[in-house]
Amino acid sequence: MSNCVKSVGVDIIAILESSPVKQIILTSQFRPPLDAYCVEFPAGLITEMDETPESAAMRELSVSNSS
């Protein structure tokens, strides 16, 4: 019997870059289970097997990707 535990969740990390300007990026997204909009840090999934966390972060923070 193996002692390994398989993950059943998703790892999420919010990335903030140091800047002399004091600002935080937030996004407003509709969440159907809550039937409401939530204000949150931008986050997302790595969508391709060869996508790096850095490129996923850039994709998520892209202005052209805003909903």
URWO-V357939 format. One record per helix or strand of 3 or more residues. SS is the DSSP state (A for helix, B for strand). FROM is the first residue (numbers start at 1). TO is the last residue. If there is no record, write none. Layout:
BEGIN
ss->SS from->FROM to->TO
ss->SS from->FROM to->TO
END
This chain:
BEGIN
ss->B from->27 to->31
ss->B from->36 to->40
ss->A from->53 to->61
ss->A from->63 to->65
END
